[in-house]
Amino acid sequence: MVLSIDQFKQLLEDASIVLVDARMPEEWMQGHIPNSLNITPATVKYAVAMGMIQKSSSLVFVLDPTIEKETIAYFNEAGFDNIKGYLAGGFSSWENAGYKKDMLIEVEADELAMDIPFDEYLMPLDIREEAAYNEGHIKNAVSLPLSEFMDPGSMSELDEHFNIYIISDAGNTNTLAASILKKQGIHNIRVVAEGWLAIQNLKEKFSFESIKKAKISKTDPTKTSFLED
């Protein structure tokens, strides 16, 4: 169902509605409706696995007008059976109406490297899975796997006091994570372009550390030692 701007705004007044912006991350970063979740066909599996949305969730979409039919068809075929519609004209309709919008800053890995020594409140937020983080990460980076983003306990140490720089595997889930944080009221966020992949290509500019792992003794399984990777 194609929604006029008035129909769209009326639906957003319903607290049960989940606003999904399925445009490409670079488009979402340049401008988006506040509280929208950047869930694309490429990242919807993460959103479902995290419990952020369910197949029965009441969804309203902002889409790229050039591929809106194909995108809605994808979500329909994926089993989302409670789609209320999408905004006619996409984000431009919202913007042209003069309504409030939000943006997200993306930084290159070398900019993060330059910022770290001079910002005492900078928090590299590593959203890779724990095993990847343990193998190696930026020194003093906080580990919060994307899979734990819906856990209030895991999210409790994040607030506007910090300048948060999100680091994912290759940057592919950066905006999904950022949109969740923004929806929870945390807006002092930047995302690192190409994530950990880009950081690894600039190893000389960062300090790294890894987590010690227990090594079980082959001769006596009751004894363990710890090795630094």
Phi, psi and omega in degrees: 000124177278131185250134171290166180299325179290318178296319180299310181297323179296319178296323182294344177286345179277118184296341181278349182283135174253121181269115182249123173259108187263015177287167178298148183308320182295328176288317179299320180296323183291334177176134180205164177284133178306140179075007175282147177259127180276087181245112181256169174306331181283337184243002183297329179298324178291318181298320179290315181298327180281345184083014179292318173226157176238165181298336181264000182299145176280109188248138170235137190246149160247126188233162168286116185303337182284342181225029186295319181294318180295321181292315178297320178299321179298312181293324176298314181292334178281356174102009177278107191252014181229045179278122183274341178142184179220152186288124177299129179084357177067205185298331180302325179297318178295314182295316181294335178281352176082017181280161183299140178226168181230164179220171178221136181269133173250135179238153174281159182300324181291332175291321175300315180301321180288328183283327187306313184290343189249000183233102183291343180260006181288130178238106170290116182256106185269112185260012174290165179293157188304319182298318179293318178299317182296327180292331179172141181201166175298138181304132179072010175292145178268132179268120173217089182304144180306326181296345181255009185293340180265005180267113182303325179296318180293329184274354192295334183273000180263131175203181184290354179294332184261153169263101191269129176245112184277132180235114175252185183303302182227018181087359187283341178244012181304309186285332173299311179298316181297321181293327176293315180297316180298319179296334179268008174092010178256114188242350182276071191231144166229157176241145181268119181301129179064009168051220184300328179301315180291323180296320179297333179280355178233044186304327183291346184261356183236157168258134184241161173210165177224168182265136177294140179244144178286134176246119182281132178293131180290330182275331180219097183301345180279350181255138177228154173229166183241134179241141176268123179288000000 
